[in-house]
Amino acid sequence: MGYDAKFRVWRGDADDGDLQDFTVPVNEGEVVLDIIHRLQATQAPDLAVRWNCKAGKCGSCSAEVNGRPKLLCMTRMSTFTEDEVITVTPMRTFPVIRDLVTDVSFNYAKAREVQAFTPPEGLAPGEYRMKQVDVQRSQEFRKCIECFLCQDTCHVVRDHEENKQAFAGPRFLMRVAELDMHPLDMAERRDSAQYEHGLGLCNITKCCTEVCPEHIKITDNALIPMKERVADRHYDPLVWLGNKLFRRK
């Protein structure tokens, strides 16, 4: 059975904007992105929204539904009551381009700051050998679709714009952790995680894990282990003594 849903959708650009009210027909089995498309087709043809696959795998349609970061294509209308007003707004952490479309170039800039996989010298592609258990350790992190919902909900940058320069965010700290766990990666990751990517600013509230559409345990399996590795290097007394005794000048 269909019904008429009440929507409040943010309309505007970087200079100005406001929430506009719409009443839109909803059919059984639809998701929020279906309703946004119906709005475009019937009432707001100039409404801007970013989307691609409509299958929860491209990460394009990230926005906020009732204040919570979500993929529009994976947010089912059946999770709301028929008399509920559904508010759809752009991701708050990133600058608005127009309507529901935000400028996420911050994330691509942070991605370029992470040093690429660095294999041992003399080891050519095709010669990499590693145990399956090492593959499985970081395989979870490869499911990331880069929807940037974790970046959006992380209060370190969401509530503190000044932190963006020093903090890579959970998505890219997870990438650093993934590479640090790789048995063939020779790059120094722990100091760079702490001093270049701002690992110390993360206070493990798990908000990034809660909004991940791929259910990656970002905090438990990437950020906390990376913090432990950094702590071992800098605060373990035996490691400190070894560095003092055997460090070459």
N, C-alpha and C positions, 0 to 999 in steps of 0.2 A: 504494500500500500504506500502510495506517495503522500507527501504532505508539503506544506510551505514552511521553509525555515527562515529564520531571521538572522541575517549576517551583518556584521559591521566590518568593513574593509578599509584599510588605510589607503588613501589616495593622496598623491603629492610627489614632490621631488626634494632635492637637497635643501632648497630654500624655504619651502612651506608645505604644509599638508594637514590633513585631518581625517578622522574616521567618518565614513559615509554609510548610511543604513540602506540595506536591500532586503527584499523578500524574494526568495528564490525557490522554485519547485525542487523537491528532492525525491529521487526514486530509490527503491530498495537496492541495497548492495553498493551504493555509490560512496566515493571518498570526497574529501574536501576539494581536491583538484578538479573533480568533475563539476562541482558547483561553481568554482572559479571560472571554468571554461563556459559554463552556461551563462554566467554573468557577462562574460565577454560577448557571447553570441546574441544576448537578448537585451541587456541594459547598459553595459559599459564596454563598448567595443575598443576603447583606447586603454583599458586596464592592462598594466604591464605585469607579467609574471614569468619567471624563468622555469622551464621544465624541459624534459627530453624523453626519458624512457617510460614514465608512468608505471614503473615496476619496482621501484625502490632500490635501483642499482646504479643510477647515474649521479645521485646526490644533488641534482639541479634545483629541485623545487623546495629547498629549505626555506622555512618562514617560521612565524610563531602563531600558534593557535591557542587562543585564550591565555596568552602570555607564556606559553611553553614551547621551546624550540622543537619543531617536528618537520617531517617530510609531508607535504600536502598530499602526495599520492598514496601514502601509507596510513593516513588518518581517516578512519572509517566514520561515516556519518552516524552509524548505529551506536557509536560510543557516546553520543549526545542525546539528550531528551528532545522531544519535538518542540517544546516551548522554550528551549534554551537559546539565548543569543550567542552566536559564535563569532568571536572577534579574530580576524586574520590581519596580522601586521608583519612588516619586514623584520629580518633579524636585527636586533637592537645594537649589536656590537659593531656592526659595519655601516659605513656611510650609505645612505639611500641614494640610488640613481633615479628611480621613478617607481612609485607605487610599491609593489612587493619585491622589486629587484634591488639588490644591494651590491655595493662594490666590494668584492672579496679579494682584491689584489693583495691585501696584507698577507694573506695566507700563502700566496705564490712567492712573495718576497721572502717569507720565512722558510719556505721549502728550499729556495736557492741557497740559503745560509747553511743548510745541513750538508756536510761533506759526504760525497757519494761513497758507495761501497768501495773499499780499498783492499784488493786481494794481495796476498804475498807476492813479492817480486819474483819474477821468473815463472809464475803460474798463469798459464794462458786460459782463456775461456774454453770450457770443455774438459779441463783437467781438474776442476773443483771436485773434491771428494769430502763428504761429511756424513756423519751418522744420522739416521732417521730421527732420533730423539732430538738432535739439534735443529732439524728442519721443523719438527712439530712445535718446538719452543716458541718460535716467532711466527709460525704460520697463521695464528689467530690475527696478528696485526695486519697481515696482507689482505684481510677482508675489507679494510677501510675503503669506503666509496668517496671519501673527501667531500662529504656534504657540509662539513664545517659546523655542524650543530654543536659539537663538543667545544669548538672555539667560541661559538656564540654564547654558550651558557657559562663558560668559565668566568667567574666573577673577577679574576685577576685582571682581565682586560675589559670585561663587560662593564665593570663599575669604576675602572681606573684607566682612562685613556692614556695616561702618561706611562703606563707599563708596557705598551705595545712595542716600544723600541727594544726593551730588554728581555721580553718574554715571548718565546716561540709558541706557547700554547700546547694543550694536551696532544693534538694531532701530531705535531712535529717532535715533541719530546718522546712520544711513542715511537716515532721513526728512529730517533737517536738510540733509544733502548733496544729496538729491534736489531740495529746494526751492531750495538755493543754485545748483544747475545750471539752474534754470528761468529762461529769458530774460525772463519777464514778472513774476517775483517781485521785489518792491521791498523786502522786509524785510531787515534786517541779520542775516545768519546766521553769519558767521565768528566774531565776538566772542562771540556767544551759544553757539556750539558749544564754544568753548574755556572760557569762564568760567561758563556756566550749565549746560551739559550734560556737562562733564567730558571733552572730547575728548582732552586731554593725558594722561588716565589710561590710554587705550588704547595698548598696546604691540605692536599688529599681529601677534599670534601666529597669526592665521587660524583659531583654533578655532571661531569663529562660522561662518565659511564652510564648514568641514568638516562641520558638522551640519545645514546648511540643506537641507530636503527639496526646495526649489525650485531648488537649485543656483545661487543668487544669489551672485555674487562680492562679498560684502559688504566685505571688506578691500581687495581690489585696486581695485574700481571705485567705492567710496563713501568708506571711512574714510581710505585713503591720499591720494586726491585732496583730501579735505577738510582733512587735515593740511597738505598742500602749500599750499592756499589761505590757511590761517591763517599758515603760516610766511612766505609772500610778503608778507602784510600787515604782520607784526610784525618780520621780520628781513631783508627785502630792503633793502639800503642805499639804492637809488634811491627805493623807496617811502617809506622813512623820511625821506629828504631832502625829497621832495615834500610829505609831510605837515607837515614843519617849516616849509617855505617858504610853503605856500599854505593852511595851516589857518586858518580864520577863528576869531576869538575872539568 
